[in-house]
Each structure stands twice: as C-alpha cells, then as structure tokens.
Amino acid sequence: MSSKDKSKTQLLIITAIIIVIIIAAAGYYYYTTQKAGGTKPIIVGATLSLTGKYGRTGEWYKLGYELWAKHINETGGLLGRPVKLIIYDDQSDPTTAANLYEKLITVDKADLLLGPYSSAIVFAVSSVTEKYHKVMVEGGGNALKIFSRGYKYIFLTLPGLAENITKGLFDFIASLPPDERPKTIAIINANDLFPKAIANGAIQYAKKLGLQVVLHEEYPKDVKDLTPLLTKVKNLNPDVLIGGTYFPDAVLVVRTLKQLNWRPKIVFLTVGPAMPEFWETLGEDANGIMGESWWEPSAPWKGVKEFVQSFKETFGKDPDYHAACAYAAGQVLEAAVKAVGSLDQDKIADWIRTHTIETVVGPLKYTEAGYPTLGPLLIQWQNGKRVIIMPENAATGKAIYPLPPTWGG
C-alpha cells in the first residue's frame, strides 16, 4: 500500500472515530437530559422593574424569586433538574416588558415563566404569554382588567384583586360606633391601571356604607409635586384620605401632608405602607398611616417562619409582602410541575386551576379567571411596627383613630 493510500485509510479511520464519538456524546446527552432528568437546567424566565419608577419594589420580587430558586436547587431541583433563573430589567415599562417576554419565550426558550411587577406591565405581558400558551404565575398585578379577558395561562399569588384592597379599611369604618364613623372621603390615585382599580373599588365600598366621596382626582404616575392637589383636598377637609399609590408617591403624600400641617382622621395609602422602607424613609412621620398588606411575617400560613428566617439569613433583612408573593409564585409553579410530572403547559394550567396550593401567602384556591380570593390585611404603622388592624381575628393591635389633625398634635 502506498503512503498516499495509507494516509487516506488513516483519515477515514479518524473520521469514523470522530463520528462514533459525536453519536455517542449525542446519545448520552439525550439520555441524561431527556430520559433521566439529567443536569440540563429548567429555565425560569421573568422581567422585573429593576430600574425606573418601580425599581425599589422590583428588587423585592427579584429576591423572592432568587430565594425560591435557591431552595429548589438545594433540594434536588424540579424533575431532577436544576432551575436556572433568567431575569431581565423591563425598566418599569410595559412595552419593554412585553418585548422581553417574547425574547424569553422565542430566544431563551424559557420552560416556565414568573411575572413582572405592576398591573399595567402584567396586563401587557400576559397577552404575550397567552399567545404562546405559556403559563405565567405572578404576584405583581391584580387589577380586575387583567383577569377579565378569558385568559387561561395567567395565575396570581397576591391573595385578591386591586378592587378589594380597601375592604379592610371599610370593614374597620363599619366596626366603629355610628357616631364615631367618618362621613366624607377624598380619593386620589396615580394615573395607572392598578391605582385606578383601587380607586374604583373604594368608591363602591363608600357607596355601600353611605359615605360621601367629596373628591376623586388622578395625578401623573411620575408625579413629583402633590402640593396643589393635596391643598385642594385640605380645603375640602374630608374625614378620610385614600391614596391609590405606589411606594414613591405614598412617601410624597405623607411628606406633603406634613408640609401642609394637616391630616384627616384616616390616611390610607397603598403599597408604600406595607414595605419596611416606608418607616426607614419617613421615620416618625409614618406613624398612624394605614395601608393594605397581602402578607405579614406574623401570618399563620404554612412555611412562613422558615421563609422569613431563610430570607433574613440570605439577604440580611426581613421580607415584605412583595418578596413573599414572588416566592409564592415559585411555590405554585413548583407544586404544579411536581404534580403533573412534566413541563406540559396545559396540564400545569389545569392543575393550578383545580387545586388548593399551600404557599407562604396562604392556601391559594383559584377562580376560573386565575386569581385567588383570600383578601388583604389592614395595617397601620405604630412606633416603627406594622400593626394588623383588620380582620379582627388576625389583629395584633388597636387602631390609632382619629389621627391628630395637625403634625404638631
């Protein structure tokens, strides 16, 4: 055999060996990742408002998602596979978020989806996830409008709708002796889907109790000065001020009221008062401010103690309800995937809709539309602590009512 023929023969042998190695590697990869569960990660995707208007709140969701993924991976993963989180910054913008969920689904090939923050962003994103028949579990958007479109793949972990947020407040008012009840209410809210829903719900509750709404006015969601609006409210002198707010404008309301040296008998604001940063930012000025909380560290739900302890050990601070609702979103996905034994989106959606799921925000039983119906707590800041006022069977203290009408009082 000539040296030339030998070289050809050697080349053919080497080529054959390489082909065998490739086939063997491919077979091994298929077996370990598809047949045996293997180590190919399950990709769980989400966007969050890590910058922009909702950046401070979005960070809580990120921590909640990360803690869930940490716990999952420490206990064997899902379906024998580790969980890998992909979280993009949607910059607090609905259009950006919708485009990023399209990327998560079509480019990143996310197996499971967690939700973003704020009703406006969830509303935009859920149309994308529905189009691709991808389950999304979220704890950041609870306006009724989101769940009124007949969608089958979106599920909420906030224990109720935005329209019901003021229920605890009005239950408290109804519990007062008739001669002590407030008579007039002013409602202000940011011009955004979630705060609008809060205001609409408050108006309905006020009507049921026969209370007069003397003002209902909206302000831009990126408002920097509420002095003109709150001066107008002060001149009407209502007994109750309800604010459909996020964290930044909740803080702004309190600071402006102090500048005006005026308080009605009740100040109820949303989102901000439920966050530890509210007291850290305002200090004593937060005293007496009421709000809603979808979850508290003192709640009697399964796993709350362990969640709070692990969160504090991992991140060096206590969780708020945003972090709890984010963690619960992971728990819902986890329970469904384990129950159906696959990543089949239709099976996962059907299972969630037909089962009660134990989470750190309570046992979640879903309506056909995809939201649970537990309802929020009424809280009030008292000397650096969030005190539960309503419902009565969960109360940890009595309300400061009425508030002193001036900040020096």
PEGISUL-V838688 format. One record per helix or strand of 3 or more residues. SS is the DSSP state (H for helix, E for strand). FROM is the first residue (numbers start at 1). TO is the last residue. If there is no record, write none. Layout:
# PEGISUL-V838688
ss=SS from=FROM to=TO
ss=SS from=FROM to=TO
This chain:
# PEGISUL-V838688
ss=H from=3 to=35
ss=E from=42 to=48
ss=H from=55 to=74
ss=E from=83 to=89
ss=H from=94 to=106
ss=E from=112 to=114
ss=H from=119 to=131
ss=E from=136 to=138
ss=H from=144 to=147
ss=E from=154 to=156
ss=H from=162 to=164
ss=H from=167 to=175
ss=H from=178 to=180
ss=E from=184 to=190
ss=H from=193 to=209
ss=E from=212 to=219
ss=H from=227 to=236
ss=E from=240 to=244
ss=H from=247 to=259
ss=E from=266 to=269
ss=H from=272 to=274
ss=H from=276 to=286
ss=E from=290 to=293
ss=H from=304 to=315
ss=H from=321 to=340
ss=H from=345 to=353
ss=E from=356 to=359
ss=E from=362 to=366
ss=E from=377 to=382
ss=E from=385 to=390
ss=H from=392 to=394
